[in-house]
Amino acid sequence: MSKEKVRVGIIGTAFAGGFHLRAYKQLPHVEIVAAADMNAKRLNEFCSLNNIPNRHEDFRQLLKQKDIDMVSICVPNFLHAKAAIAAANAGKHIVCEKPLATNLKDAEKMLKSANDNKVKLMYAEDWAYAPASIRAREICNEGGIGDILYMHTIESHSGSHSMFAQKVSLCGGGALIHLGIHGIGCMRTFIDKKVQSVIGKTTGGLNKNLLHKKLEGEDWACAILTFVDGRVAIIEGNYVTFGGLNDCIEIYGNKGNIKVNLSRSSPLSVYSLEGYSYAVEKAETTKGWTFPAVEEEWQLGYWKEIAMFVDCVRFNQAPPRGLSGEDGFETLRIAMAIYESEKKGKEIKLK
Ligand SMILES: NC(=O)c1ccc[n+]([C@@H]2O[C@H](COP(=O)([O-])OP(=O)(O)OC[C@H]3O[C@@H](n4cnc5c(N)ncnc54)[C@H](O)[C@@H]3O)[C@@H](O)[C@H]2O)c1
């Protein structure tokens, strides 16, 4: 039997908390009953503007609320494990933002506690079910480009707005774990095979970086992944790209190819001498030629993934391919192997 209402708590009310909120608000079977954030001012604004009845500066108080079925974890990466394990112990289903954790030990503990407490741990990889990715996968599945031979993904922009992203201990790394990880998670929904080995290269952080000499993590990273059947993929993440968020997926088959542009495929072209309020995520300017996003959060996949997570809870279903805790773990395992490859200067085989 389906649940009539899924009652949600949002942990972290800044950037990601905002797009989770707006995605939940699209859904008739959802009631947002509480939010938590250690920043009282931000929390109060978030709750007051959106009529959220319960607010907590300590997320453990939110987890004590008996009327919550599932929580969205939208706090900095290093807190994902702590929040997810506490949520699992409180019997709540979990949507966790990317990356699943900042290290594999924490990620393993998250899987175990979700499993022990019989709650769903769902991994929020928005690229995987962005409307354009879904359409591209349909075309691949019906043989439109023949057999997939090779894939190439990139996420890049000119630098993260978040303080935690500046420190390796809080973020888990730099542009690879923060940006490149989308491509890793997404391509696993196109090529349903394990990654067997990786060769990684990164700028290494601080003064070795290309542009961001104060950033502890790397500001550029690239890797070649080899799947068990010999197919290869190239993934890249970088903070040296101006002009706004750049999210691209290229799929090459033996009978054609597909290019998906999640962030720069606006139907609008604007030339503005004055500039205006907002064009696209992370764009430095709105003057001159710009291509403003239309329904950006829908286009990037945030609304669709949240709708899928709510359905998993409503109808007691397993998360779709690419969105389970195990998928988050495997994606993180590949990212960590890329860092190891850079450190050791050699190809790393994944067990
Ligand atoms: N899928 C995507 O494309 C995407 C985009 C942006 C961010 N994210 C992910 O979402 C998460 C949050 O990112 P963000 O950009 O919103 O970060 P942010 O730094 O803008 O906001 C984090 C929020 O968490 C709050 N917080 C920090 N510690 C807390 C604690 N102990 N208890 C309660 N609240 C606490 C902060 O006060 C802040 O409001 C990260 O894991 C990030 O990787 C994903």
The ligand as a MOL file (V3000), in Angstrom:
LIG
                    3D

  0  0  0     0  0            999 V3000
M  V30 BEGIN CTAB
M  V30 COUNTS 44 48 0 0 0
M  V30 BEGIN ATOM
M  V30 1 N 24.0400 17.8420 -6.6990 0
M  V30 2 C 24.6050 19.0030 -6.8900 0
M  V30 3 O 24.7700 19.4690 -8.0090 0
M  V30 4 C 25.0540 19.8000 -5.6980 0
M  V30 5 C 25.2000 21.1880 -5.8120 0
M  V30 6 C 25.6010 21.8950 -4.6770 0
M  V30 7 C 25.8760 21.2320 -3.4970 0
M  V30 8 N 25.7410 19.8740 -3.4310 0 CHG=1
M  V30 9 C 26.0560 19.1540 -2.1800 0
M  V30 10 O 25.1550 19.5820 -1.1530 0
M  V30 11 C 25.8270 19.6550 0.0990 0
M  V30 12 C 25.6940 21.0630 0.6650 0
M  V30 13 O 26.2690 21.9600 -0.2350 0
M  V30 14 P 25.9290 23.5230 -0.2040 0
M  V30 15 O 26.5440 24.0760 -1.4310 0
M  V30 16 O 24.4950 23.7410 0.0830 0 CHG=-1
M  V30 17 O 26.7950 23.9490 1.0500 0
M  V30 18 P 26.7580 25.3050 1.8660 0
M  V30 19 O 28.0790 25.4140 2.5120 0
M  V30 20 O 26.2710 26.4010 0.9670 0
M  V30 21 O 25.6270 25.0430 2.9670 0
M  V30 22 C 25.7340 24.0820 3.9700 0
M  V30 23 C 24.7020 24.3900 5.0440 0
M  V30 24 O 24.8800 23.4050 6.0780 0
M  V30 25 C 24.8390 24.0850 7.3420 0
M  V30 26 N 25.5720 23.2950 8.3210 0
M  V30 27 C 26.9080 23.1220 8.4180 0
M  V30 28 N 27.1920 22.3250 9.4780 0
M  V30 29 C 26.0070 21.9860 10.0380 0
M  V30 30 C 25.6470 21.1800 11.1530 0
M  V30 31 N 26.5550 20.5590 11.9020 0
M  V30 32 N 24.3350 21.0690 11.4620 0
M  V30 33 C 23.3990 21.7020 10.7310 0
M  V30 34 N 23.6830 22.4720 9.6570 0
M  V30 35 C 24.9730 22.6050 9.3170 0
M  V30 36 C 25.4740 25.4410 7.0810 0
M  V30 37 O 25.1190 26.3780 8.0730 0
M  V30 38 C 24.8940 25.7680 5.6910 0
M  V30 39 O 23.6560 26.4250 5.8080 0
M  V30 40 C 27.2800 19.2480 -0.1800 0
M  V30 41 O 27.4450 17.9050 0.1180 0
M  V30 42 C 27.4520 19.4740 -1.6700 0
M  V30 43 O 28.4090 18.6240 -2.2510 0
M  V30 44 C 25.3180 19.1690 -4.5060 0
M  V30 END ATOM
M  V30 BEGIN BOND
M  V30 1 1 1 2
M  V30 2 2 2 3
M  V30 3 1 2 4
M  V30 4 1 4 5
M  V30 5 2 4 44
M  V30 6 2 5 6
M  V30 7 1 6 7
M  V30 8 2 7 8
M  V30 9 1 8 9
M  V30 10 1 8 44
M  V30 11 1 9 10
M  V30 12 1 9 42
M  V30 13 1 10 11
M  V30 14 1 11 12
M  V30 15 1 11 40
M  V30 16 1 12 13
M  V30 17 1 13 14
M  V30 18 2 14 15
M  V30 19 1 14 16
M  V30 20 1 14 17
M  V30 21 1 17 18
M  V30 22 2 18 19
M  V30 23 1 18 20
M  V30 24 1 18 21
M  V30 25 1 21 22
M  V30 26 1 22 23
M  V30 27 1 23 24
M  V30 28 1 23 38
M  V30 29 1 24 25
M  V30 30 1 25 26
M  V30 31 1 25 36
M  V30 32 1 26 27
M  V30 33 1 26 35
M  V30 34 2 27 28
M  V30 35 1 28 29
M  V30 36 1 29 30
M  V30 37 2 29 35
M  V30 38 1 30 31
M  V30 39 2 30 32
M  V30 40 1 32 33
M  V30 41 2 33 34
M  V30 42 1 34 35
M  V30 43 1 36 37
M  V30 44 1 36 38
M  V30 45 1 38 39
M  V30 46 1 40 41
M  V30 47 1 40 42
M  V30 48 1 42 43
M  V30 END BOND
M  V30 END CTAB
M  END
